[in-house]
Amino acid sequence: MPPLAPGGPYLLKRIVAQFTSLDAEIQREASSQPLLRVPGPGMRCIACVQDEDDGNVTWHRACVLGGDTSPESTSVHVKCVDTGINEVVNKDSIRAVKEDWTNVPVQALSCVLHGVDLACDVDENAVMQELIHTISNHDEPTFMKVVKSSHKGSPLVVEIFEDPETTVLLYQPLVDSGSFIMESEVD
């Protein structure tokens, strides 16, 4: 797969199309990739992850975060770079990643919402599910403003807007319901 060309108005659509194609290729070919016998922190890999809800198994591009590297150890801690999820997986499900599978940009970035805190009396999991639902069901492209970034691995601090012309936060309904408290309201 050739590297992504920079620029252009349809960059996001091209990235999504390339990732969709890449993911299908990974699902077909990952199990035939060589095992990583001694996966070490920072190593790129493909990790086989089983869904807790339905038991389905999928392969993900990942980075080894750590784990016991002794021959007796059976598990490794990885971060799936396209979902942002950390998983503990069996060492036997860690495979080498093909070099051309690294050409498509990672699909997840660690972010925190700028100036937002959870109300004390809310179910954190329910609020996060509502946030995910709100973002994923927004029919138009969303616009993210990076308020603060760091080159030291800290998450990006962001605001997410409904469109580039307004200052309406995409997660404003969560603020209005009292689930999110804006920093200015805390002072």
N, C-alpha and C positions, 0 to 999 in steps of 0.2 A: 504494500500500500504506500503510495507516495506521500511525502510530508504535506501538511496543510499549507496552502498558499496564503500569505497574509493579505488582509484588507478585503474590501468588497462589502456590498450591502447585505449579502445573504450568508455572511460568515457563520452565524449561528446555525442556520439550516444545514450548511455544509458540514459543520462539526457534528451535528446530530446524525446526519446521514452516514458520515464516516464512522461514528461510534456504533451505530446500529449494525453496520456491515461488519465492523471489527468484532462486536460482541457475538454475532452469529458465528464468525470464524473461530473465535475462542471456544465457544460451546462445542463446536465440531472437533477441534483439534487439540484442545488442552490436555486431555487425558493421555495423548501420545507423546507429550513433551517429557524430557528426562526429569526424574526426581531431583530435588535439591537435597542432597544427603545431609549437609550441615548448614542449614539456613542461619545466616547471621544478621544482626540488626542492620537495617538500611538496604538489604538486598531486595531487588525487584523480583517479583515472582508472579505466578498464577496460583490462586488458592481456591480449593473446592470448598464451598460453604453450603451447609444444609439449612434450609428454611425451617425455623422452629414451628411455624404454624401448619404448613402443609407437607413438610418433609421433602420438598423438591430440592434437588442439588443443582447448583450453578457454579460456574467458574468465574472468578473475578480477578482483574489485575490488582495486584497488592504490593505492599512493601512490608517487609519483616520488621516488626517493632522490637521483638525480643523473645525471650524464652530460654529455657535450659537447653544449651547446645550439646549436652553430654549425650553419648550414644543411647543411654537408657531412657532419656526423655522422649515422650510421645507427642507433645503438643508445642505449638508455636503461636505467638501473638502477632497478628497481622492487621494492617489497615487496608481496607478495600478502597483504592484510590478513586474509583468512579462513583462510589456511594457515600464515602466518608465514614463508613461503619468499621469499628474495630471488632475483630473476631479472634477467638482461640480455636485453632484448627489442628487436626492431626498432622504430624510431620509427613505422613505418607500422602497427604493431599496437597503438598507444596511442589510446584513444578517450575522449571525454568521458563522464562518468558521469551518468546521470539523477539528479536530486536525490532522488527517492523511493527510489532504490536505496541511499541512505545511511541510511535510517531503521532498518534492521535492524542490531543491534550487530555489530561485527567479531567473528569467530569464533576469533581467535588472539590470545594475549598472549605476550609474551616472558617466559619464566620460567627460573630455574635452581633445581635441587634443593638445599635447605638441608643443609649439612654433608656433602655427598656428593662424593667424588672418584673418578676412574677408577683402577683398579689399573694399574700400569705395564706389565704384561705381557699386556694384553687388546687385542683388535681393537676400536677405538672404534666403527667402523661396525656391527659385529656386535652389540655391547652396546646401541647406540642402537636398532637394529632389534628387539632383544629387549625393550627398554623400551617401544617403541611397540606391539609385539605384546601385551605384558602389560597395558598401559593400554587398548588398543582392544578386547581380548577379555574384559575384566572385565564380567560380565553385569549387575551392579548399578551404580547411580550411584557415582561416586567422589567423594571429599571432599578438597578442597584447603584447606590452611591457609596463609594468607599470613603468613610470618614477618617479612618486611621489604619495604617498598615505598618507592619514590622517585618524586617528581614531575618528575624530571629526565631521564626516558627510560630509566633503568636497568631491567633486567629485574626482575620480581617474584622474591623468594626464597620458595620454597614447599616444603611437605611434602604428599605425596599419600597419603591413607589409604584402606583398604578400606571402612570405614564410619565414621560419626561417633561410635560408641560405644567404639571400640577405639583403640589406639595402634599397630596393625599397619600398617606402611607397605606400600603397594601394590607397591612395587618391592623388598620384603624378599627375594624369591628371588635378586635380583641381588646383594644384600649377602651372603646366605648362600653364594652360589657364589664369592664373592671378586671378582666383576667390579666392584662398587662398594665403596669403602672409606668408612666413616662417619668424620666428623671426630674423634669421640672415640677411634676406634681408631688414629688417626695420632699423637696426643699421646703 
